[in-house]
Amino acid sequence: MKVSGNIVDLEKHDIFPGTIKIENGRITEIIKEDNKEFKNYIIPGFIDAHIHIESSMLVPSEFARIAVVHGTVGVVSDPHEIVNVLGVSGIEYMLENSMSSPMKFFFGVPSCVPASPFENTGYTLGSEDVEKLLSRKDLYFLAEVMNYPGVINEDPETMRKIKAAKKHDKPVDGHAPALTGDDLKKYVEAGVSTDHECFTVDEAEEKIRLGMKILIREGSAARNFDDLLPVLDEHWKNCMLCSDDKHPDDLVKGHINILVKKAICEGVDPLKVLTVASYNPIVHYKLDVGLLRNGDPADFLVVDTLKEMNVLSTFINGVEVARNGRSLVKRVKPEIKNNFNIGLKETSDFVLKCNGKKINVIVAVDGQIVTEKTSVKPLVVDGYVVSDVTRDILKIVVVNRYKNVKPSLGFIKNFGLKSGAIASSVAHDSHNIICVGVNDEDICKAVNLIIKNKGGICAVGRGETYVLPLPVAGLMSDQEFNWVAERYVEINKAAKRLGSTLKAPFMTLSFMALSVIPKLKLSDKGLFDSEKFQFIDVCK
């Protein structure tokens, strides 16, 4: 097999006309043809340097079917979402399912399951589990160390996990939003090599100076690409691109290719951009992905120009897997595996009495996973605190899906619902059921809809009911990508008809239980203030 075009050599930072010869999935010869002119360009395939596949609501094999259309040939994936639900068997599920796809999946070993001791989860992954998993050849890195206080304070369990990664010569991924100064230095010196949580140029540059690689993130919830583009341009040898969390409606529109196009459109040298999108993650994580070199796996893209960067064909191991916007990857019906152990709830489970003069309120920030916090005078009806639609202060609840216990109750601002409720079993990172609504009846209805489907997202109200079942761990669908994306769009529209003013209400909702992210969140154990690092009462 031969493929000809203008070949982009990222190792030598060179472009030349030539022909690639391929046998048995590998490049056997690269022939320079200076006397020929070609219109198209041959470039290495794109790598998402940090993603939770589960956020796409697609199993790996189905994720691959759409991602290859956009030029993604490999992903570096942290499976901590499914591991929080299913434990080690969740990793096995992702590995087994991904093997049915030509796309290259490189899974890591989650370092923080659960994400914090302030929530109940389906599994606890201890340091002994982590060491055993890191010894495997099919797991490539220690995934994001979210417990940066544990590193700074030299928590023995956390340090054992990092030590295990070093022992097996595997990279340690970081997660340290706004960490700076001596604490950051200690975090890096412990062996953490990357960070995908930078919000500003100053933060990214400080981390780069200390030796970290910066993963510039543009996902469905957190979007940092525009702010960090100057970092990519100046520090391109120390940057990668990632999506972190990518919902299905966004994934069908594009993936890493969107960021590549945008950077080039903003005037960044295409060779710099392609180095960030392909070369850097392949080298850093030691991935078995080709870089258009003799002997490499034949993983590459054919694009029209280095300016437009439209993907004409995607090749993985010498096989064309996408052509002109159409996936050539066959669909595989996935196995269903889950962990949902609770019965239906009653409306009375969601009532809240309050003797205080004020209530603490989570303030959602559109387009971000961080929150603000405030306190306000509650609306009390018949002795119970209820949602105050006029002031956009709505009840939020978290229901433990692993055992029958009393729901956790709180209040949140900026969701904007005027009627009904929205709920989800995608609630980072423990994936209990989370729901926001204007009254207890609709909250109960939405929660029970999730329980009946053993996972999913839903919107109820104004006589309408929409649900997207997620039977695989309560996180992923067993359906094909177009159906999932279309259904997700429908439910998002339903949430907005109920009044939500958020761009992506379900993505925002999914992070409102993540206690490791500032400032105020609601876990299944209660209202947690991450600045004080303690639970606080709803009423004050």
C-alpha positions, 0 to 999 in steps of 0.5 A, spaced: 500 500 500 502 507 498 500 513 500 502 520 497 502 527 499 506 533 502 509 529 508 509 533 515 515 530 519 514 533 526 521 530 529 525 534 524 520 540 523 520 539 516 515 538 510 516 535 503 513 531 498 513 524 498 510 517 498 509 512 504 509 505 503 505 500 508 506 493 509 502 489 515 500 496 518 507 499 519 511 504 515 516 500 511 519 506 507 518 513 506 520 516 499 522 523 498 519 526 491 522 533 490 520 533 483 513 532 484 507 536 487 501 534 491 495 538 493 494 534 500 498 533 506 499 527 510 500 529 518 500 524 524 494 523 527 491 527 533 491 525 540 487 527 546 491 527 552 486 527 557 479 525 557 474 521 561 471 517 555 465 516 560 463 523 559 461 522 552 456 517 554 458 512 549 462 506 550 469 506 547 468 502 541 462 507 539 466 513 541 471 511 536 466 511 531 465 518 531 472 521 533 476 518 528 472 522 523 475 528 526 482 525 525 483 522 532 487 516 532 488 515 540 486 518 546 489 518 553 484 516 558 482 516 565 477 511 567 476 513 574 468 515 572 467 507 571 472 505 576 468 509 582 462 505 580 464 498 578 471 498 581 477 494 577 472 491 573 470 497 570 477 498 568 477 491 565 470 493 561 473 499 558 479 495 556 475 489 553 470 494 549 476 498 546 479 492 543 473 491 538 475 498 535 481 500 531 482 506 535 488 506 540 486 507 547 491 508 552 488 507 559 491 510 566 490 507 573 485 512 577 489 515 583 483 518 587 477 513 587 473 516 591 475 523 589 475 525 596 473 522 603 467 526 603 462 522 598 460 515 598 462 511 592 461 504 589 468 502 590 475 504 593 481 503 590 487 503 595 494 503 594 495 496 593 490 496 588 493 501 584 500 498 584 498 492 582 494 495 576 500 499 574 504 493 573 500 491 567 503 493 560 496 495 558 495 501 563 500 507 561 500 512 567 497 514 574 491 518 572 490 525 575 492 526 582 486 530 585 488 530 592 494 535 591 493 536 599 495 529 600 501 530 596 503 537 599 502 534 606 505 527 604 499 523 606 502 516 606 497 512 601 497 518 596 505 517 596 505 510 595 501 511 589 506 516 586 511 511 588 508 505 585 508 509 578 515 511 579 517 504 580 514 502 574 516 508 570 510 511 568 508 518 568 504 521 573 498 526 571 496 532 575 490 536 577 492 542 581 487 548 579 490 555 582 496 551 586 502 556 586 508 557 590 511 552 595 505 548 595 506 547 587 513 546 587 512 540 592 507 537 588 511 537 582 517 535 586 513 529 588 513 527 581 507 529 578 508 531 571 502 534 567 496 539 569 490 540 565 487 545 570 490 551 568 485 557 567 491 563 566 497 564 562 501 566 569 498 559 572 501 555 566 507 558 565 509 557 573 507 550 572 512 550 566 518 553 569 517 548 574 518 542 569 510 540 568 507 539 561 501 543 560 494 540 557 490 545 554 483 543 555 477 545 551 471 540 553 464 541 554 464 544 561 471 547 562 473 551 556 480 554 557 483 554 550 482 561 548 485 564 555 491 559 554 493 560 546 499 564 548 502 559 552 501 554 546 504 559 541 510 560 546 511 554 550 509 549 544 514 544 546 511 543 553 504 543 551 498 538 549 491 538 547 485 535 551 478 535 552 477 532 559 470 531 558 466 531 552 459 530 551 455 527 545 452 533 542 459 536 542 463 530 540 459 529 533 461 536 531 469 535 532 474 533 537 482 535 537 481 537 530 477 544 532 483 546 537 488 545 531 484 549 526 483 554 531 490 555 533 492 555 526 487 560 524 489 565 530 496 565 527 500 559 530 505 556 526 502 549 524 508 545 525 507 548 532 500 546 533 501 539 530 507 538 535 502 539 541 496 535 538 500 529 536 508 529 537 508 531 545 503 526 548 506 520 544 513 522 546 510 523 554 506 517 555 510 513 550 504 511 546 505 506 540 502 511 535 506 512 529 509 519 527 510 518 520 517 515 521 520 508 518 518 502 522 512 506 525 505 504 526 501 507 519 497 512 523 496 518 520 491 523 516 490 526 509 488 533 510 487 538 504 491 544 507 495 546 513 491 552 514 484 549 513 486 542 516 480 538 513 480 531 515 479 527 508 482 520 511 484 517 517 488 511 517 490 507 523 495 501 523 495 502 515 487 501 515 483 507 513 477 508 518 474 514 516 473 518 509 470 524 507 466 525 514 464 518 514 466 513 519 468 506 516 468 503 523 463 498 524 458 498 530 459 493 536 453 492 540 456 493 547 455 489 554 451 492 559 454 492 566 452 496 572 451 498 579 444 501 582 442 498 588 436 503 591 429 503 591 424 508 589 423 515 593 418 518 596 416 526 595 417 526 603 424 524 602 426 531 599 423 536 604 427 540 609 426 544 615 430 550 617 430 554 623 436 559 621 435 566 618 439 564 612 441 558 608 448 557 604 447 557 597 451 554 591 452 559 585 453 555 579 458 559 574 456 558 566 461 554 562 465 552 569 466 547 573 468 551 579 462 555 583 461 561 588 457 561 594 452 566 597 447 566 603 440 568 603 434 569 607 430 562 605 423 562 602 419 558 607 412 555 606 408 551 612 415 550 616 419 547 610 424 551 606 422 550 598 425 553 592 424 560 590 423 561 583 423 568 583 430 569 586 432 563 582 434 559 588 432 552 587 433 545 591 438 541 589 439 534 592 444 528 591 441 521 592 446 515 594 445 510 588 449 504 592 445 504 598 438 506 601 440 512 605 437 519 606 438 524 600 442 530 601 439 536 600 441 544 599 440 550 594 443 552 588 443 559 584 443 560 576 440 554 574 434 558 572 428 553 572 421 556 572 418 549 572 420 542 573 426 538 574 432 535 571 436 529 574 442 525 572 446 519 574 452 522 571 455 526 578 462 527 578 466 523 581 462 518 585 456 518 580 450 518 585 444 521 582 443 529 582 437 533 581 435 540 581 428 542 581 422 547 583 418 543 587 419 536 591 414 533 587 418 534 580 424 532 584 422 526 586 419 524 579 425 526 576 430 522 581 425 516 580 426 516 573 433 515 573 432 509 578 427 506 574 432 506 568 438 504 572 442 511 570 441 516 565 439 523 564 432 526 564 428 532 564 421 533 567 415 538 567 410 542 563 407 535 562 413 533 558 418 527 560 425 526 557 430 521 558 436 518 556 438 511 559 445 510 560 445 503 562 452 502 562 454 503 569 449 509 569 454 513 565 454 510 558 449 508 553 448 502 549 446 505 543 449 508 537 453 515 537 448 519 533 442 517 537 445 518 543 447 525 541 440 527 538 437 525 544 442 529 548 440 535 544 433 534 545 433 533 553 438 539 553 432 543 549 427 540 554 431 543 560 431 550 557 424 550 555 423 549 563 427 555 564 434 553 564 439 559 562 445 555 562 449 553 556 450 546 558 445 545 564 447 537 564 454 538 564 454 543 569 449 539 573 454 533 573 459 537 577 455 540 582 457 534 587 464 534 586 467 536 592 474 537 590 473 543 586 471 550 589 468 553 592 461 550 595 458 543 592 453 538 595 455 531 595 451 525 598 454 526 605 452 534 605 454 541 603 461 541 602 465 548 603 472 546 599 475 553 602 474 551 609 475 543 607 469 541 611 461 540 611 457 546 613 450 546 614 445 548 609 441 553 614 445 558 618 
